Amino acid sequence: MMLRLKTWPWAAWSASTRLQSIKHVHEVAFVSLLLAIYTSVTCAAGDFRNTSRKNVLYIVVDDLRPDLEPYGQGYVHTPNIAALANKSLIFDRAYCQFAFCAPSRSSFMTGRRPDRTECWNFVDNFRETVGQNWTTLPQYFKDNGYFSTGVGKLFHPLLPPNGDPPSWSDFRDFPYINPLYLDCPDFKSWCSLDRAEDAFADGLTVNEALRRMRYAVHNLSQPFFLGVGFHKPHLPFRAPDGFIELYPAAENVTLARNKTWPRNAPTIAWNGCLASPGRYKDITERRDYLTPMSDDEAGYVRRGYYAAVSFTDSLIGQLMSELDALGVANETIISLHGDHGWHLGEHNMWCKMSNFELGVRVPWMVHVPDVERCSGTHTPALAELVDVYPTLAELAGLPLPGDLDGTSQAPVFHADGVSVKNVSLSQFPKCGSNLTHMGTCEHRDKHLLDYMGYTIRTDQYRYTEWFRWNGTELRADLSQAVARELYDHHGDDGTDFDSFENENVAAEQASLADELSAELHRVVTGQRRSF
């Protein structure tokens, strides 16, 4: 039962106006009774619509893996993210749908899976193809009375064009701004520079975000949806002086233990990333899937990544401090997640572009004021970034949007042991004929992809299958599998980045692999029926 007072004309009146309009004591008593029933019913049900509209601060961090203090990694200096986590519900098993910037962002900003957006690389965007009339996440808040504004890397640059003007409330005075980040001197993979914060793209981003936050609080009566996207720790790992010093010298930095290619894994799953010469001048060795980076070089690169993470953490701290200073911290929902994962030498890879756990797993934490479970509670519930859109809408008290592929995770905020799905789905393409050194198809016409790999994560397993691509129908040919992978995650609590997915047991456990293959086919086929 749900009483919807907003459907009655007097529901929008002030209390004094209502009472003045009621002439008889019995009517006053009747109204009071209804209000009491409404309050008790909605509060007992845990319905987020019983509170006033909350602001939403939506933070996205590029290439951020769950290598953070709240996820059991105490050597990474992220005090501000840790402070946010302490007042949030923390998703220990959240996954992106595509381990590449543009396709992932097109997915979670629209609440639709990559096979529906038809964004599989850096060529297409949904606004100019299948989604001309779609309502994006920020646009949905705008359409529901919010001042919606965004700055930094939320959408991938130019995908869609101009930062997607339909998504934002005041595009003339507050256009979507995404400052371009710069390379390091001499094209190095990381650098620590003696420059002011606003000499960095993310410094400019946070300054503009603070300006918009202040404007919304001081000048508007409506709640705000403020999206803030940080570039770092995207390569090159560029940060001001002071952050690299938070970490020990390269020779003392913690390194990946599982730095070799997983036993029996198909080479179509490998990505060379930093192995190619010439991309970064300080990464000199050319390697294949059997030749890991040297420990000296690995420590050097890892240290740069962590410094960039700590720089971004400091900027997140500025956003949180400003909410306090403006007096709206208790009126603001805060969501923070990465856009995909990242390998730091595990499986002999140094990038995001994979279907492994480390390629697709992301940190996701959400603070909702006055919600008991938002107190540093960890949930093992499976979640996907495609769920972010409907989840934030429901947490903000908005009607659940239709025609999305994601599922609201709002029920998980109510009680322990709640889960809204039993499988997550991610995917990644490959191009080329040499299965040992395949490309990532980043600028390939979508009709000319060669393979598509799909991976599902269940409670205890990750199963991946690679298929030939049908460029005419723009879908994987599920009858033409070329490789499959099965990894056991029993005992994985998310804090150990080294002990899992080190051996493909698909051949050894063929019956289980067949069962999970059927489930993968069911999930992939099922998503096609939704569009």
C-alpha positions as CSV (number, residue, x, y, z in Angstrom):
1,M,0.0,0.0,0.0
2,M,1.3,3.4,-0.9
3,L,-0.6,6.7,-0.3
4,R,0.4,9.2,-2.9
5,L,-0.4,12.6,-1.3
6,K,1.0,14.4,-4.3
7,T,-2.0,13.3,-6.3
8,W,-4.3,15.4,-4.1
9,P,-4.4,19.2,-4.8
10,W,-3.8,20.2,-1.2
11,A,-0.7,18.1,-0.9
12,A,1.4,20.9,-2.3
13,W,0.0,23.6,0.0
14,S,1.8,24.7,3.2
15,A,0.4,23.4,6.4
16,S,-1.1,26.7,7.4
17,T,-2.9,27.1,4.0
18,R,-4.3,23.6,4.4
19,L,-5.6,24.3,7.9
20,Q,-7.1,27.7,6.9
21,S,-9.0,25.9,4.1
22,I,-10.5,23.4,6.4
23,K,-13.6,24.8,8.2
24,H,-14.5,21.9,10.5
25,V,-12.6,20.3,13.3
26,H,-13.5,16.9,12.0
27,E,-11.8,17.7,8.7
28,V,-8.7,18.7,10.6
29,A,-8.7,15.4,12.5
30,F,-9.3,13.5,9.3
31,V,-6.3,15.2,7.5
32,S,-4.1,14.7,10.5
33,L,-4.9,11.0,10.5
34,L,-4.2,10.7,6.8
35,L,-0.8,12.4,7.3
36,A,0.1,10.1,10.2
37,I,-0.8,7.0,8.2
38,Y,1.1,8.3,5.1
39,T,4.2,9.0,7.2
40,S,4.1,5.7,9.0
41,V,3.6,3.7,5.8
42,T,6.3,5.3,3.8
43,C,8.9,5.3,6.6
44,A,8.2,1.7,7.5
45,A,8.6,0.7,3.8
46,G,11.9,2.5,3.6
47,D,10.6,4.5,0.7
48,F,13.1,7.2,-0.4
49,R,10.2,9.4,-1.5
50,N,9.2,10.3,2.0
51,T,12.0,12.8,2.3
52,S,12.7,16.2,0.6
53,R,14.6,16.1,-2.6
54,K,18.3,15.6,-2.0
55,N,21.1,17.1,-4.1
56,V,23.3,14.7,-6.0
57,L,27.1,14.9,-6.3
58,Y,28.1,12.4,-8.9
59,I,31.8,11.7,-9.1
60,V,33.5,9.5,-11.8
61,V,37.2,8.8,-11.7
62,D,39.0,7.5,-14.8
63,D,41.0,4.2,-14.6
64,L,40.4,3.9,-10.9
65,R,40.5,0.4,-9.7
66,P,39.5,-0.7,-6.1
67,D,43.1,-0.2,-5.0
68,L,42.0,2.0,-2.1
69,E,42.0,2.1,1.6
70,P,38.3,1.2,1.9
71,Y,38.9,-1.9,-0.1
72,G,41.7,-3.2,2.2
73,Q,44.7,-1.6,0.4
74,G,46.2,0.4,3.3
75,Y,49.4,1.3,1.4
76,V,47.4,3.7,-1.0
77,H,47.0,7.2,0.5
78,T,43.3,8.1,-0.1
79,P,42.1,9.7,3.2
80,N,39.2,11.6,1.5
81,I,37.8,8.6,-0.3
82,A,38.2,6.7,2.9
83,A,36.2,9.4,4.7
84,L,33.5,9.2,2.1
85,A,33.5,5.4,2.4
86,N,33.0,5.7,6.1
87,K,29.6,7.3,5.5
88,S,28.6,5.2,2.4
89,L,27.4,1.8,1.4
90,I,30.4,0.2,-0.3
91,F,29.9,-2.2,-3.2
92,D,32.6,-4.8,-3.1
93,R,31.6,-6.4,-6.4
94,A,30.7,-3.7,-8.8
95,Y,31.6,-4.1,-12.5
96,C,31.7,-2.0,-15.6
97,Q,30.1,-3.2,-18.9
98,F,33.2,-2.4,-21.0
99,A,36.8,-1.8,-20.0
100,F,37.3,1.2,-22.4
101,C,36.5,4.8,-21.6
102,A,34.0,5.8,-24.3
103,P,31.9,2.6,-24.4
104,S,31.8,2.4,-20.6
105,R,30.7,6.0,-20.2
106,S,28.1,5.7,-23.0
107,S,26.7,2.8,-21.1
108,F,26.5,4.1,-17.6
109,M,25.4,7.6,-18.6
110,T,22.5,6.1,-20.5
111,G,21.7,3.1,-18.3
112,R,22.0,0.9,-21.4
113,R,24.5,-1.9,-22.3
114,P,27.1,-1.5,-25.0
115,D,25.4,-3.8,-27.4
116,R,22.4,-1.5,-27.2
117,T,24.3,1.8,-27.5
118,E,26.4,0.3,-30.3
119,C,29.4,2.1,-28.8
120,W,32.2,-0.5,-28.8
121,N,35.2,1.9,-29.3
122,F,36.0,5.5,-30.0
123,V,34.1,5.9,-33.3
124,D,30.4,6.0,-32.7
125,N,28.2,7.8,-30.2
126,F,24.6,7.0,-29.2
127,R,23.2,10.5,-30.0
128,E,24.0,10.2,-33.7
129,T,22.9,6.6,-34.1
130,V,20.4,4.6,-32.0
131,G,19.8,7.0,-29.0
132,Q,18.8,10.3,-30.5
133,N,15.8,10.6,-28.1
134,W,17.3,8.8,-25.1
135,T,17.3,10.5,-21.7
136,T,20.7,10.4,-20.1
137,L,21.3,10.2,-16.3
138,P,21.9,14.0,-15.8
139,Q,19.1,14.7,-18.3
140,Y,16.6,12.6,-16.2
141,F,17.4,14.7,-13.1
142,K,17.0,17.9,-15.2
143,D,13.6,16.7,-16.4
144,N,12.6,16.1,-12.8
145,G,13.3,19.6,-11.6
146,Y,17.0,19.5,-10.8
147,F,19.6,22.0,-11.8
148,S,21.8,19.6,-13.8
149,T,25.4,20.6,-14.5
150,G,28.6,18.8,-15.3
151,V,32.3,19.4,-15.5
152,G,35.3,17.2,-16.3
153,K,35.4,13.8,-17.9
154,L,31.8,12.4,-17.6
155,F,31.2,11.6,-21.2
156,H,34.2,10.7,-23.3
157,P,35.5,13.8,-25.2
158,L,33.3,14.4,-28.3
159,L,31.3,11.2,-27.7
160,P,28.6,12.5,-27.9
161,P,29.5,15.9,-29.4
162,N,29.9,19.0,-27.3
163,G,29.3,17.1,-24.0
164,D,25.7,16.4,-25.0
165,P,23.8,19.7,-24.4
166,P,20.4,18.0,-23.9
167,S,21.9,16.5,-20.6
168,W,22.4,19.9,-18.9
169,S,20.1,22.6,-17.5
170,D,21.9,25.9,-18.5
171,F,24.2,25.1,-21.4
172,R,24.7,28.8,-22.3
173,D,26.0,30.0,-18.9
174,F,27.2,26.6,-17.6
175,P,28.3,24.6,-20.6
176,Y,29.7,21.2,-20.1
177,I,33.5,21.7,-19.7
178,N,36.1,18.9,-19.9
179,P,39.6,20.4,-19.6
180,L,42.2,18.6,-21.7
181,Y,44.9,16.9,-19.8
182,L,48.5,17.3,-20.9
183,D,51.4,14.8,-21.5
184,C,54.3,14.6,-19.1
185,P,57.6,16.3,-20.3
186,D,59.5,14.0,-22.6
187,F,56.4,11.8,-23.0
188,K,57.1,9.9,-19.8
189,S,54.5,7.6,-18.3
190,W,54.3,9.7,-15.1
191,C,55.7,12.9,-13.8
192,S,55.7,15.0,-10.6
193,L,55.6,18.7,-11.4
194,D,56.2,21.9,-9.4
195,R,53.1,23.6,-10.7
196,A,50.0,25.1,-9.2
197,E,46.9,22.8,-8.9
198,D,45.1,24.7,-11.7
199,A,47.9,23.9,-14.1
200,F,46.4,20.4,-14.2
201,A,43.1,19.5,-15.9
202,D,41.6,18.1,-12.8
203,G,42.5,21.2,-10.8
204,L,40.6,23.2,-13.3
205,T,37.7,20.7,-13.1
206,V,37.4,20.9,-9.3
207,N,37.6,24.7,-9.3
208,E,34.7,24.9,-11.8
209,A,32.8,22.3,-9.9
210,L,33.1,24.3,-6.7
211,R,31.9,27.4,-8.5
212,R,28.8,25.7,-9.8
213,M,28.1,24.1,-6.5
214,R,28.2,27.5,-4.8
215,Y,26.0,29.0,-7.5
216,A,23.3,26.4,-7.1
217,V,23.2,26.7,-3.3
218,H,23.3,30.5,-3.2
219,N,21.0,31.3,-6.2
220,L,18.6,28.4,-6.8
221,S,15.7,27.0,-4.9
222,Q,15.8,23.7,-6.8
223,P,18.2,20.8,-5.9
224,F,21.3,20.3,-7.9
225,F,22.8,17.3,-9.8
226,L,26.5,18.1,-10.1
227,G,28.5,15.6,-12.2
228,V,32.3,15.8,-11.7
229,G,34.7,13.7,-13.8
230,F,38.4,13.3,-13.0
231,H,41.0,12.3,-15.6
232,K,43.6,10.9,-13.2
233,P,44.8,8.3,-12.7
234,H,44.6,7.9,-16.5
235,L,48.0,7.7,-18.2
236,P,50.2,9.6,-18.1
237,F,50.2,9.7,-14.3
238,R,50.6,13.5,-13.9
239,A,50.4,15.1,-10.5
240,P,51.8,18.1,-8.6
241,D,54.8,17.8,-6.3
242,G,54.0,16.3,-2.9
243,F,52.0,13.3,-4.0
244,I,54.8,11.1,-5.3
245,E,56.5,11.6,-1.9
246,L,53.6,9.8,-0.2
247,Y,55.1,6.6,-1.5
248,P,58.3,4.7,-1.0
249,A,61.0,4.6,-3.6
250,A,60.3,2.5,-6.7
251,E,62.4,-0.4,-5.5
252,N,60.2,-0.6,-2.3
253,V,56.8,-0.3,-3.9
254,T,54.5,-3.3,-3.6
255,L,54.4,-5.2,-6.8
256,A,52.0,-7.7,-8.4
257,R,52.7,-11.3,-7.4
258,N,50.8,-12.9,-10.3
259,K,52.8,-11.1,-13.0
260,T,52.7,-14.0,-15.4
261,W,50.1,-14.9,-17.9
262,P,47.3,-17.2,-16.4
263,R,48.0,-20.9,-17.1
264,N,45.9,-22.3,-20.0
265,A,44.4,-18.9,-20.8
266,P,43.8,-18.1,-24.5
267,T,46.1,-15.4,-25.9
268,I,43.1,-13.6,-27.4
269,A,42.4,-12.4,-23.8
270,W,45.8,-10.7,-23.5
271,N,46.5,-7.0,-24.2
272,G,50.0,-5.6,-24.8
273,C,49.2,-2.1,-23.6
274,L,52.5,-0.6,-22.4
275,A,54.4,-3.4,-24.1
276,S,54.5,-1.5,-27.4
277,P,57.5,0.7,-27.9
278,G,57.3,4.4,-28.5
279,R,54.1,5.1,-26.5
280,Y,55.9,6.3,-23.4
281,K,59.6,7.1,-23.7
282,D,60.5,5.7,-20.3
283,I,58.9,2.3,-20.9
284,T,61.4,0.8,-23.2
285,E,61.0,-2.9,-23.2
286,R,59.0,-4.6,-25.9
287,R,57.3,-7.6,-24.4
288,D,54.8,-10.4,-25.2
289,Y,52.4,-12.2,-23.0
290,L,55.2,-14.4,-21.6
291,T,57.6,-11.6,-20.7
292,P,56.7,-9.5,-17.7
293,M,58.0,-6.0,-17.0
294,S,61.1,-5.8,-14.9
295,D,60.6,-5.2,-11.2
296,D,62.4,-1.9,-11.3
297,E,60.2,-0.6,-14.1
298,A,57.1,-2.0,-12.5
299,G,57.8,-0.3,-9.2
300,Y,58.4,3.0,-11.1
301,V,55.1,2.8,-12.9
302,R,53.1,1.7,-9.9
303,R,54.4,4.6,-7.9
304,G,53.3,7.0,-10.5
305,Y,49.8,5.5,-10.6
306,Y,49.4,5.7,-6.8
307,A,50.6,9.4,-6.8
308,A,47.9,10.3,-9.4
309,V,45.3,8.5,-7.3
310,S,46.3,10.5,-4.3
311,F,46.1,13.8,-6.2
312,T,42.5,13.0,-7.3
313,D,41.7,12.0,-3.7
314,S,42.8,15.5,-2.6
315,L,40.4,17.1,-5.1
316,I,37.5,14.9,-4.0
317,G,38.3,16.2,-0.5
318,Q,37.7,19.7,-1.7
319,L,34.3,18.8,-3.0
320,M,33.3,17.2,0.3
321,S,34.6,20.1,2.4
322,E,32.6,22.6,0.3
323,L,29.4,20.7,0.9
324,D,30.1,21.1,4.6
325,A,31.0,24.8,4.2
326,L,27.8,25.5,2.3
327,G,25.7,23.6,4.9
328,V,24.3,21.1,2.4
329,A,26.2,17.9,3.3
330,N,23.2,16.5,5.0
331,E,21.1,17.2,2.0
332,T,23.3,15.6,-0.6
333,I,23.7,12.1,-2.0
334,I,27.2,11.4,-3.1
335,S,28.1,8.6,-5.6
336,L,31.7,7.8,-6.5
337,H,32.8,5.1,-9.0
338,G,35.5,4.4,-11.6
339,D,34.7,3.9,-15.2
340,H,36.5,0.6,-15.4
341,G,39.4,-1.3,-13.8
342,W,43.1,-1.3,-14.4
343,H,45.9,-3.9,-14.4
344,L,49.1,-2.9,-12.6
345,G,51.2,-5.8,-13.8
346,E,48.8,-8.6,-12.8
347,H,48.5,-11.2,-15.6
348,N,51.4,-9.3,-17.3
349,M,49.2,-6.4,-18.3
350,W,49.3,-2.7,-17.7
351,C,46.0,-1.3,-18.8
352,K,42.3,-1.6,-18.6
353,M,41.3,-3.3,-21.8
354,S,40.4,-6.8,-20.7
355,N,37.6,-9.1,-19.5
356,F,39.5,-10.2,-16.4
357,E,38.3,-9.2,-12.9
358,L,40.9,-6.5,-12.7
359,G,39.8,-5.0,-16.0
360,V,36.1,-4.8,-15.2
361,R,35.9,-4.4,-11.4
362,V,35.4,-0.9,-10.2
363,P,35.0,0.9,-6.8
364,W,31.5,2.2,-6.2
365,M,30.3,3.8,-3.0
366,V,27.2,5.8,-2.3
367,H,26.4,8.1,0.6
368,V,22.7,8.8,1.3
369,P,22.0,11.0,4.3
370,D,20.1,9.4,7.2
371,V,20.3,5.9,5.8
372,E,21.7,3.5,8.4
373,R,23.6,1.3,6.1
374,C,25.5,4.3,4.7
375,S,28.1,4.0,7.5
376,G,31.0,2.2,6.0
377,T,29.0,-1.0,5.4
378,H,30.3,-3.3,2.7
379,T,27.9,-5.3,0.5
380,P,28.9,-8.3,-1.5
381,A,25.8,-7.8,-3.8
382,L,26.7,-8.0,-7.4
383,A,26.3,-4.6,-9.1
384,E,27.0,-3.1,-12.5
385,L,27.6,0.4,-13.6
386,V,24.5,0.1,-15.8
387,D,22.7,0.1,-12.4
388,V,23.9,3.5,-11.4
389,Y,21.3,5.5,-13.3
390,P,18.2,3.8,-11.9
391,T,19.8,3.5,-8.4
392,L,20.5,7.2,-8.1
393,A,17.0,8.1,-9.4
394,E,15.3,5.9,-6.8
395,L,17.6,7.0,-4.0
396,A,16.7,10.6,-4.9
397,G,13.0,9.8,-4.6
398,L,12.3,10.1,-8.4
399,P,10.1,7.6,-10.3
400,L,12.1,4.7,-11.7
401,P,12.9,5.5,-15.3
402,G,11.8,3.0,-17.9
403,D,13.5,1.5,-20.9
404,L,16.9,1.0,-19.1
405,D,19.0,-2.1,-18.9
406,G,20.2,-1.6,-15.4
407,T,18.5,-2.5,-12.1
408,S,18.1,-0.2,-9.2
409,Q,20.3,-1.3,-6.3
410,A,18.2,0.8,-3.8
411,P,16.9,-2.4,-2.1
412,V,20.4,-3.2,-1.1
413,F,20.5,0.0,1.0
414,H,17.7,-1.3,3.3
415,A,19.0,-4.5,4.8
416,D,21.9,-7.0,4.9
417,G,21.8,-10.0,2.6
418,V,19.8,-8.3,-0.2
419,S,20.8,-8.7,-3.8
420,V,19.0,-7.7,-7.0
421,K,21.0,-9.8,-9.5
422,N,23.0,-13.0,-9.6
423,V,25.2,-12.2,-12.5
424,S,27.1,-9.3,-14.1
425,L,27.9,-9.0,-17.8
426,S,30.9,-7.3,-19.4
427,Q,32.4,-7.4,-22.9
428,F,35.4,-6.5,-25.0
429,P,36.2,-6.7,-28.7
430,K,39.4,-7.8,-30.5
431,C,40.6,-7.1,-34.0
432,G,43.3,-8.9,-36.1
433,S,44.2,-12.3,-37.3
434,N,47.1,-13.0,-34.9
435,L,45.5,-14.3,-31.7
436,T,48.7,-13.6,-29.8
437,H,49.0,-9.9,-30.6
438,M,45.4,-8.6,-31.3
439,G,44.3,-5.0,-31.4
440,T,41.6,-3.4,-29.3
441,C,39.6,-2.1,-32.3
442,E,39.6,1.4,-30.9
443,H,39.2,3.1,-34.2
444,R,37.7,0.3,-36.3
445,D,34.4,0.6,-38.0
446,K,31.9,-1.4,-36.0
447,H,31.0,-3.5,-38.9
448,L,34.6,-4.6,-39.2
449,L,35.3,-5.9,-35.7
450,D,36.7,-9.5,-35.7
451,Y,35.8,-10.9,-32.3
452,M,33.7,-10.1,-29.2
453,G,34.4,-11.5,-25.8
454,Y,31.6,-11.7,-23.2
455,T,32.3,-12.4,-19.5
456,I,29.9,-13.1,-16.7
457,R,30.7,-12.9,-13.0
458,T,28.6,-15.0,-10.6
459,D,29.0,-15.4,-6.9
460,Q,31.9,-17.8,-7.2
461,Y,33.1,-17.8,-10.8
462,R,34.1,-15.7,-13.8
463,Y,33.3,-17.3,-17.2
464,T,34.4,-15.7,-20.5
465,E,33.7,-16.8,-24.0
466,W,35.1,-15.3,-27.3
467,F,33.0,-15.3,-30.5
468,R,33.4,-14.2,-34.1
469,W,31.7,-11.0,-34.9
470,N,28.9,-10.7,-37.4
471,G,29.4,-7.2,-38.9
472,T,26.2,-7.3,-40.9
473,E,24.0,-7.9,-38.0
474,L,26.3,-6.0,-35.5
475,R,26.3,-8.8,-33.0
476,A,28.5,-11.7,-31.9
477,D,27.8,-15.0,-33.6
478,L,27.1,-17.2,-30.5
479,S,27.5,-20.3,-32.7
480,Q,31.1,-19.5,-33.4
481,A,33.0,-19.6,-30.2
482,V,36.8,-19.5,-30.5
483,A,37.9,-19.6,-26.9
484,R,36.6,-19.8,-23.4
485,E,37.9,-19.2,-19.9
486,L,36.7,-20.3,-16.4
487,Y,38.2,-18.8,-13.2
488,D,37.4,-19.9,-9.6
489,H,36.7,-17.1,-7.1
490,H,35.9,-19.2,-4.0
491,G,37.3,-17.4,-1.0
492,D,37.7,-14.1,-2.9
493,D,36.6,-11.2,-0.6
494,G,37.9,-8.5,-3.0
495,T,41.0,-7.5,-1.1
496,D,43.5,-9.8,-2.8
497,F,44.4,-8.7,-6.3
498,D,46.9,-11.5,-6.9
499,S,45.5,-14.9,-5.9
500,F,42.6,-15.3,-8.4
501,E,42.3,-15.8,-12.2
502,N,45.8,-17.3,-12.4
503,E,44.6,-20.5,-14.1
504,N,41.9,-21.1,-16.7
505,V,40.1,-24.3,-15.6
506,A,37.6,-24.4,-18.4
507,A,39.0,-27.7,-19.8
508,E,39.5,-29.2,-16.4
509,Q,36.0,-28.4,-15.3
510,A,34.2,-28.9,-18.6
511,S,30.8,-29.6,-17.2
512,L,30.8,-26.5,-15.0
513,A,32.1,-24.5,-18.0
514,D,29.2,-25.8,-20.1
515,E,26.7,-24.8,-17.4
516,L,28.2,-21.3,-17.3
517,S,28.3,-21.1,-21.1
518,A,24.6,-21.7,-21.2
519,E,24.1,-19.0,-18.6
520,L,26.3,-16.6,-20.6
521,H,24.4,-17.3,-23.8
522,R,21.1,-16.8,-21.9
523,V,22.2,-13.4,-20.6
524,V,23.6,-12.2,-23.9
525,T,20.6,-13.3,-25.8
526,G,18.3,-11.9,-23.1
527,Q,19.8,-8.4,-23.4
528,R,19.2,-8.5,-27.1
529,R,15.5,-9.0,-26.5
530,S,15.4,-5.7,-24.6
531,F,16.0,-3.6,-27.7
